[in-house]
Amino acid sequence: MKNLKLTILAFATILMFFASCEKNKTALPVEFKFVLLDTLGNEKTVFNQGENLIFSFQVINNGSEDLMLENFFPNDDFFRVYQLNTNGGTLDYGVPYDGYIKIGYFTIPLKDTLKIEFPWKGNADILEYPILFNNKNNSSFDNGNFYTEFTQSFKIGDIQTEEKHFRIDFTVK
């Protein structure tokens, strides 16, 4: 009988442990948003040929305290653009920057948003929150269908998120 009580107690402890671990994964008060913007800050997925576009990755802190997001660079797919070919393949257009600087953490104040933004055709002066990238002045996109995607896990405080996949399909006409 004593062994049965110990077994039940051990089982209940293990269940509580796993339940608290799962709660920590889902209790993270952040939202991730990946969008394309025009130079006026409007979200778009259809652009005119020659029009500049801005990649915007946002981490929104919905919590009640400041958060520390560990720098997740280098991720060589961050803001990388591919064009869909008629034969089913893809053409890698590259990224809108020449390099990045790895710093320790990004601070996200409570009820605020961290924005990592970069234009395709240089001119980072148009950004409200420039980040430490080296500018690259790419040529305009040809007409066609494109996409940008990346997969990343994030560390916020002591919590490591599962990998998240982000993709935007867009058109230039």
N, C-alpha and C positions, 0 to 999 in steps of 0.2 A: 504494500500500500504506500509505503514511504517512497519507493522508487517511482510509482505512478505519479505521485504529487510532484516529485522533482522533475520528471519528464514533462508534465503539463506546465510547470513553472518555466522550464527551459524553453519549451515551444512558444509560450506566450511572450517571453522576453525576446526571442528571435523575431517573432511577428511584429512586436512593437518597434524593434530596431529597423526592420525593413520598411515599415510604415513611416517612420520618421525620416528615413533616407529618401523615400519617394516624395514626402511632403517638401523636403528641401529642394528637390528638383523643380517642383511645380510652384513653389512659393516665391520664386525670383520675380520681383515686380518690374520686369523690363519688357519692352516690346521692340522688335527689330523691324525696320522698314527700309526697303531698297527700291528707289524710284529714279526715273529720268526726269529732268526739268529743262525748260527752256531758259533763256537768259533773264526772263522776268520772274522766274521761280514757279512757273506753272507746271504741274505734272503732265507729262505727255508720253505717248508711245508712237506718234506719227510726226515726223519732222520733214521740212522742206530741204531739198538739196542745198548745201552751203550753210544751213542754219547750225549754229553751235548747240551742243547739248551738254548738260551737266549731270554727272553721276552723283547721286546723293544716297549715302548709307546713313541711317539714323538709328540711334539707340535711345529709346525713350524711357526715362526713369519715372515709373508710376508709383514709386515707393515713398516712404516718409523720411528717408535719410539719403545723404549723398552716397553714391556708389563709385567704386573704383573698377574700371574695366582694364584688364591687362592688355597691353598692346599685342595685337594678333598679327602684326607684320613680321616677317615677310610672308605674304600670300600672293604668289605671282599671278593668280587668276583674278585678283581683286580689280574690278572695272575692265577686265579684258573683253574685247569685242570680237565676235565671229560673224561672218556673212554666210548665209545659206546659199549654196550653189544650186543650179538647176539639175545637176547630176547627183544630187543628194549629199554631196560633201560639204565641207566648210572651209572658209578662208579666214585665217587668224589675222585680224587687223591690229592686234597688239593692245597696249594700254595707254592712257593719256598722261603718263608720267615716265620720267627716266629712272627714277629711284625713289626711295623713301628712307626716312630716318626712324630707326626703332628707338622709341622712348619707353620708359617703364609702364606707366599707366595713364589712362584718360580718366579724369574726374567728371562724373555726371551728377550735377547738383540735383537735389530732390525736386520732383515735378518739373524737370527740365529735359532737354534733348541734346545729345551729342551728335553733331553732324559732321560726317566726313564727306566732303564734296570736292569734285574736281571736274573742270570743263574738258571736253575732248580736244578743243583747239586752243590750248594754252590760256593765257590771260586770266590767271588765278586772282587778279585784282577784283574781278566781278563777284567774288565769293564773300559772304558775310563772315564765315568762319574758316579762313584758309588753314591748311594743315601742312606739316613739314614734308612736302614732296618737291622734287625738282620738276619745273614746268617742262612740258613737251608740246610743241606746236604741230600737231598732226594735220594732215590735209583733210578736206571735207570727205564725207562718205559719198560713194556713188549711190545711185538709186538701187533699192533692193530691200530685202528682209535681213535683219540682223538679230543677234541676241547677245546678252552679257550674262554671265553666271559665275558663281563661286560657291564653294562649300566651306564652312568654317565652324569650329566650336569656339566658345568664348569662356573666359574665366572672369567672373565678377565676384570680388572678395574671395572667399574660400570655395565658391561653387563653380564647377566646370560644367558647362552645358553640353548636351549632346550635339553632334554635328547638325548644322542647319544648312539647307540648300536654298540659294536665292537665284532667281532667273527673271530677266525681263526680255521679252520679245519686242522689237521695235522696227519701224519701217521708215525709210527715207524715200521721198518721191519728188 
